[in-house]
Amino acid sequence: MARRDEARAEAAFMRGDVGVDGGATEETKDEAELEKGKAQDQLLRGRAYLGREFLTWLLWRTEAGGPLVEVEGEGVSVLFMGRVVLRGVSGEVTEMSAKGTLAPYSEQVRHSLDRGLLVAQARLRFTQGEREFEATVDSEFLDIRAGKLPALMSEEEDDQLSERLLLMEQLAAMVDALVQDYLSVRASKGWSKTVVPAMKEWMRGDEQGADALAKAARARGRDARTARS
């Protein structure tokens, strides 16, 4: 028995689970933090499903309008615009696209989402103060494509390059802030109890559900800003 315990202890040490003193090498993490970490790891490893789920959740969030997250102390609003691509893994239709100024918010898109498709690619407009950014975001690795930056203020060519790089970093920071907000919600207990049912009501065109969406989104935004402050 003693030898078996010693073997287990040695194996734990070799895995890095415990230190030389026999104590755990890492503190026990909160369950929600573990779930968030797992989801983030899957997202970064190219798990397309989570990327599609994120963009679908984001479309739902933007329906209510107003800032969704804060970056550098200033609110960021998001609007889906132009072409949107939906994909699924089963059913009669596994991919469809819709074009038009407000196509992402159309009844046809919402009903397709209700049938199991998810947003795979979309054109987004990010508004922060008086500045507007545009980019096409793909769910596979959350790649930012065909970005459109605000008008440059610098006149010198070298300064313009630095300013352009800074704006690109700010655009990436906006997407990252939205992803982190999604991961926090995804790892919470309210995801399956509150968020998913509200999203399904929105997909089905339930006006009462849309009102609940607006209230829930505003409350979620306040909670997120309070947590970051």
C-alpha positions in Angstrom: 0.0 0.0 0.0 2.8 2.3 1.0 4.6 1.6 -2.3 1.5 2.3 -4.3 1.0 5.7 -2.6 4.7 6.5 -3.2 4.2 5.6 -6.9 1.2 7.9 -7.2 3.0 10.7 -5.5 6.0 10.3 -7.8 3.7 10.3 -10.9 2.0 13.4 -9.7 5.3 15.1 -9.3 6.5 14.1 -12.7 3.2 15.5 -14.3 3.9 18.8 -12.4 0.7 18.5 -10.4 2.6 18.9 -7.1 5.9 20.5 -6.1 8.8 19.0 -4.2 7.0 19.7 -0.9 4.0 17.6 -2.0 1.8 20.6 -2.3 -0.3 21.5 -5.4 1.6 23.6 -7.9 -1.5 25.6 -8.7 -4.3 27.0 -6.6 -7.7 25.6 -7.1 -9.6 27.7 -9.6 -13.2 28.7 -9.5 -15.5 26.4 -11.5 -16.7 29.3 -13.7 -13.1 30.3 -14.4 -12.2 26.8 -15.4 -15.1 26.6 -17.9 -14.2 30.0 -19.3 -10.6 28.9 -19.7 -11.7 25.7 -21.4 -14.0 27.6 -23.8 -11.3 30.1 -24.6 -8.8 27.3 -25.3 -11.2 25.7 -27.7 -11.9 29.0 -29.4 -8.2 29.7 -29.9 -7.6 26.2 -31.2 -10.0 26.8 -34.1 -13.1 25.2 -32.8 -15.4 26.7 -35.4 -18.6 25.9 -33.5 -17.7 28.2 -30.7 -16.7 30.9 -33.1 -20.1 30.6 -34.9 -21.9 30.6 -31.5 -20.0 33.8 -30.6 -21.0 35.6 -33.8 -24.6 34.4 -33.4 -24.7 35.6 -29.7 -23.2 38.9 -30.9 -25.9 39.4 -33.5 -28.5 38.8 -30.8 -26.8 41.3 -28.5 -26.6 44.0 -31.2 -30.3 43.9 -31.8 -30.8 45.9 -28.6 -28.4 48.7 -29.7 -26.1 50.7 -27.5 -22.5 50.0 -26.3 -21.7 46.4 -25.6 -18.3 46.6 -24.1 -15.8 49.3 -23.1 -12.3 49.5 -24.5 -9.9 52.0 -22.9 -12.8 53.5 -20.9 -15.1 54.2 -23.9 -18.1 52.2 -25.0 -18.1 50.2 -28.2 -21.3 49.7 -30.3 -21.5 47.0 -33.0 -23.7 46.7 -36.0 -24.0 43.8 -38.4 -24.2 45.1 -42.0 -24.2 43.8 -45.6 -23.6 40.1 -46.2 -23.8 37.4 -43.6 -23.0 33.7 -44.0 -24.7 31.0 -42.0 -23.5 27.4 -41.6 -24.6 24.2 -39.9 -23.6 20.6 -39.6 -26.8 18.8 -40.4 -30.2 19.3 -42.1 -31.4 20.0 -45.6 -29.5 23.3 -45.8 -26.0 23.5 -44.3 -25.0 26.9 -45.6 -26.7 30.0 -46.8 -25.9 33.7 -47.2 -28.0 36.8 -47.2 -27.2 40.2 -48.7 -28.7 43.6 -48.0 -28.2 46.6 -45.7 -30.1 45.0 -42.8 -30.0 41.3 -44.0 -28.4 40.0 -40.8 -31.5 41.2 -38.8 -34.0 39.9 -41.3 -36.8 37.4 -40.5 -35.3 34.9 -42.9 -31.9 34.9 -41.1 -33.5 34.6 -37.7 -35.6 31.7 -38.8 -32.6 30.0 -40.3 -30.8 30.4 -37.0 -33.8 28.8 -35.3 -33.5 25.8 -37.6 -29.9 25.2 -36.5 -27.6 27.3 -38.6 -25.1 29.7 -37.0 -23.4 32.8 -38.1 -20.1 31.8 -39.8 -19.0 35.1 -41.3 -20.3 38.7 -41.1 -19.4 42.3 -41.9 -19.4 44.3 -38.7 -19.2 48.0 -38.0 -17.6 49.1 -34.7 -18.4 52.5 -33.4 -16.4 54.1 -30.5 -17.1 57.8 -29.9 -16.9 59.5 -33.3 -14.7 56.8 -34.8 -16.0 54.0 -37.0 -14.2 50.8 -37.9 -15.4 48.0 -40.3 -14.2 44.5 -40.7 -15.3 41.1 -41.9 -15.0 38.6 -39.1 -14.7 34.8 -39.8 -15.7 32.3 -37.2 -12.9 29.8 -37.9 -10.2 31.6 -36.0 -12.0 34.9 -35.6 -9.9 36.3 -38.4 -10.3 40.0 -39.1 -10.5 40.6 -42.9 -10.9 43.6 -45.2 -10.7 46.0 -42.3 -11.7 49.6 -42.9 -10.1 52.1 -40.5 -11.2 55.7 -39.5 -9.7 58.6 -41.5 -6.1 59.2 -40.6 -5.2 62.4 -38.8 -1.5 62.3 -39.5 0.0 64.0 -42.6 3.5 62.5 -42.7 3.9 59.1 -44.3 5.8 57.6 -41.3 3.2 59.0 -38.9 0.4 57.6 -41.0 1.9 54.1 -40.8 2.2 54.3 -37.0 -1.3 55.6 -36.7 -2.7 52.9 -39.0 -0.9 50.2 -36.9 -2.4 51.7 -33.7 -5.9 51.7 -35.2 -5.5 48.1 -36.2 -4.5 47.2 -32.7 -7.6 49.1 -31.4 -9.8 47.2 -33.8 -8.3 43.9 -32.6 -8.8 45.0 -29.0 -12.5 45.6 -29.6 -13.0 42.1 -31.0 -11.0 40.6 -28.1 -13.2 42.5 -25.6 -16.3 41.1 -27.2 -14.9 37.6 -27.2 -14.0 37.9 -23.5 -17.5 39.1 -22.7 -19.0 36.2 -24.6 -16.7 33.7 -22.8 -17.8 35.1 -19.4 -21.5 34.7 -20.3 -20.8 31.3 -21.8 -19.2 30.0 -18.6 -21.9 31.3 -16.4 -24.9 29.4 -15.0 -27.3 31.8 -16.7 -26.2 30.7 -20.2 -28.5 27.7 -20.5 -31.2 29.0 -18.1 -31.6 32.5 -19.4 -29.5 33.4 -22.4 -30.2 30.5 -24.7 -34.0 30.6 -24.1 -34.0 34.4 -24.8 -32.0 33.9 -28.0 -34.5 31.2 -29.2 -37.4 33.6 -28.5 -35.6 36.2 -30.6 -35.0 33.8 -33.4 -38.7 32.9 -33.5 -39.7 36.6 -33.7 -41.3 36.7 -30.2 -41.8 40.4 -29.5 -42.0 39.7 -25.8 -38.7 37.9 -26.1 -37.2 40.8 -28.0 -38.1 43.1 -25.2 -36.5 40.7 -22.7 -33.5 40.7 -24.9 -33.1 44.5 -24.8 -33.4 44.5 -21.0 -31.1 41.5 -20.5 -28.5 43.0 -22.9 -28.5 46.4 -21.2 -28.2 44.7 -17.8 -25.4 42.5 -19.0 -23.6 45.5 -20.3 -23.9 47.3 -17.0 -22.7 44.2 -15.1 -19.7 43.8 -17.4 -18.7 47.5 -17.1 -19.0 47.3 -13.3 -16.9 44.2 -13.1 -14.1 45.8 -15.2 -14.1 49.1 -13.2 
